Amino acid sequence: SVPKILISNGYSSSFTYGGWGYFDNFEPFLRKNYVEKIWDKDFIEKEEIYKLDGKDDSFTWGIHDKKMVELYFKFKDTSDSSPFFDLFITLSLHSPFNIPEEEKYRTIAKERLKSIEDGEMLYENYKEVISAIIYQDEALGSFMEEYEKRPEYENTIFVFVGDHNVNALPIRTELDSHYVPL
């Protein structure tokens, strides 16, 4: 695997995930591929790094993406400066699409959809999903903005890929439900 090759050649490694690291056997798979640090919800709670207080802190799947971006950089600042392979999985685009500041993101979604054909209908039928997409986009934007300030930014390759499509949105064919862009 890519992690095993990189780690075997001197890279440090981490896995950041706002949910339970054993979901879908993530943690056992990553451990077998030499990933050293698992920064998941269990680790965060056990080490008392962050206290989950309410809806703005977490939801069904775990800790919200913006908070995990913030925590990632906190973890990153404590790790060594060797070449690295870091894997970060977000949670916002999973049902039930609970996000902090939900009304703020719904307002943004409604405004953005005004100018497209059937925008009002799309908003009414998919406002939770579209709001979550906007929230996640902001979280990824803040991730990149923070990384641009770091010295390793110039020598870092970023790869963004989904683990699935946003299956709550309409699809044209059954095949579309398996499409994940890179």
Buried (B, 14 or more C-beta within 10 A) or exposed (E): EEBBEBBEEEBBBBBBBBBBBEBEEBBEBBEEBBBBBBBBBBBBBEEEEBEBEEEBBBBEBBBBBBBBBBBBBEBBEEBEEEBBBBBBBBBBBBEEBBBBBBEEBBEBBBEEBEEEEEBEEBBEBBBBBBBBBBBBEBBBEBBEEBBEEEEEEEEEEEEEEEEEBBBBBEBEEEEEEEEEEE
